[in-house]
Structures are given as structure tokens and as C-alpha cells.
Amino acid sequence: MIASPPALSAVTPLLRWAGSKKKILPRLLAGCPSNAARYIEPFAGSGALFFRLRPRIAILADINESLVNMYRQVRSDPEGIFSELSSLPIGSDHYYNLRSEFSHCTNPKRRAALLLYLNRYCFNGLYRTNHAGQFNVPYGGSRNGKLPNLSHLRSVSKALAKTKLIADDFENVIAGHVKHRDLVYLDPPYAAVKKKRTFRYYGDKNFSKLDLSRLSGTLSLIDSKGAHFILSYGYSAEAQSMFGGWRTSKVSVLRHIAGFAGARRNSYELIVTNIEKQR
């Protein structure tokens, strides 16, 4: 069992995240097997499914070292992160000053707090860097909600208590850790979808079309280990071609256009799995 009985209550993710799977969580949850021994997520992002499932044993990984550091710091010292957050001034001018500081900050705790701050007030929950690795998302306004309070940070810390946190490429994470009866959830950025505007999330470390074949091979590796996988990806011809050999379904998602609440459109995601019976 992934979750220890009695079922643990869900935790709200700390981050706003472009492409978050919050809106399709019911569909993802319906596909999760009840007998999985461990949960692995190699594209952690905001961890929406992880924080909803509250798995007893898990591995969260991401190639974004700043993101993984943030989770590590919140897990080990939520009070210290809250103290750092409480000292940060809010407003456009302050945002750009703190964004500049984040680019060269080497203190792990301060850097974690800065990431939470920038994520809260940046445009549309994006994480994007330039080729020098500098966070360059513009200010999105002060109406994106409040910074995490101490209670929230403590609940996230508790949820991460027995979770292994890894900063590495998805292929390395799966090859080095997947075992029989694991559940692997993969949610890569959609940079490979043709004819759609995409953002470079991690600069030179961005997921690209060239990574689709690696992703396909990773699914085969997971299956060969007797583990379960669920993949969510932007609905596209290339995804259908690459992953059509597995069980697939098309899901409609209502999204804001360019982050504006008044403009919405339906987009579609492809859910891919090797799980024969949905539970």
C-alpha cells in the first residue's frame, strides 16, 4: 500500500506551477493501483499528485536543483524557512531585487525562501531561466495569494519526512531506483508539442523533443521491472505516435490563457499507463 492506514489527509502543494495537474487529479487518482509498494515522481514540480496521495514511502526528483533544495529545506526546517519568508518585502520593486539576489544566492535556506517568494509573485507560476541559469520570470502582481504560513510549511515538512529527494535527470532516477510494484508518475514539461507556444523551464536543461525517445525507453524499463507507470503529456501527434503502444486516454482540461482568469480554453492531455485495470 502506498499510503499507510488510516489514510493521511491531503496537503496543499506549496507552489503555483505552470502545467499543474490539480485539475485532472481525480482522473489520475482513479488510475493509481491500490497495491503499489512505493511512489516515484521524477518530474516533481509542485507535486500535486504526491501531496494528494501522501505516500508512505516515496522518491521525488527533479533536474531543477533549486526546486529540490527548497523541498529539502522545508522538510528539515519549516520554522527557519518561515522566518526567512516573513522578512521578505512585497511589491514590484522588491520582487526584482529579490529575483536578482536569487540568481547568485548560495545559502540553501535563503535560496529556498526566495524560490517560494518568487513562485508566489511571478507571472503564472512559471519557472524559467535564461542560458546563464538566472531566473527571469517577470512580476505577476500581488494578488496571487499569501506566502505559505508556518502551519502549511509544517504540514509539507511532515509529508516529506520519509521521502527521498533527488536532483537528477529523470532517466537516471528511474534506472537507479525503480523496483517491482513501484508506482511511477511522470509529468514532463510539454516542450516537445508541435505548434504550441512553450516556455523554456530550466534553460539549457529544458525537456525537449529529443528527450521523447528517452522517455519512451524509460516507460519500457519501468514495465520490465514489474512496476506501474502513469504518464501525463500534452495531447499531440508526436505523443500519440511515441506512446500509442500503451493504454492511453484523452482528457480535457480547462485552462487560463496566458494566466488571465477571464480568458479560458479547453486543452487536452494524453494519459498513458501500463496499468491494466483502473482502480
Secondary structure as UniProt FT lines:
FT   TURN            18..19
FT   HELIX           22..24
FT   HELIX           25..31
FT   TURN            34..35
FT   STRAND          38..41
FT   TURN            45..46
FT   HELIX           48..53
FT   STRAND          58..62
FT   HELIX           65..76
FT   HELIX           78..86
FT   HELIX           92..104
FT   HELIX           108..121
FT   HELIX           123..125
FT   TURN            131..132
FT   HELIX           150..159
FT   TURN            160..162
FT   STRAND          163..167
FT   HELIX           170..177
FT   TURN            180..181
FT   STRAND          182..186
FT   TURN            191..192
FT   TURN            194..195
FT   HELIX           203..205
FT   TURN            209..210
FT   HELIX           211..224
FT   TURN            225..226
FT   STRAND          228..234
FT   HELIX           237..243
FT   TURN            244..245
FT   STRAND          247..257
FT   TURN            258..259
FT   STRAND          260..273
//
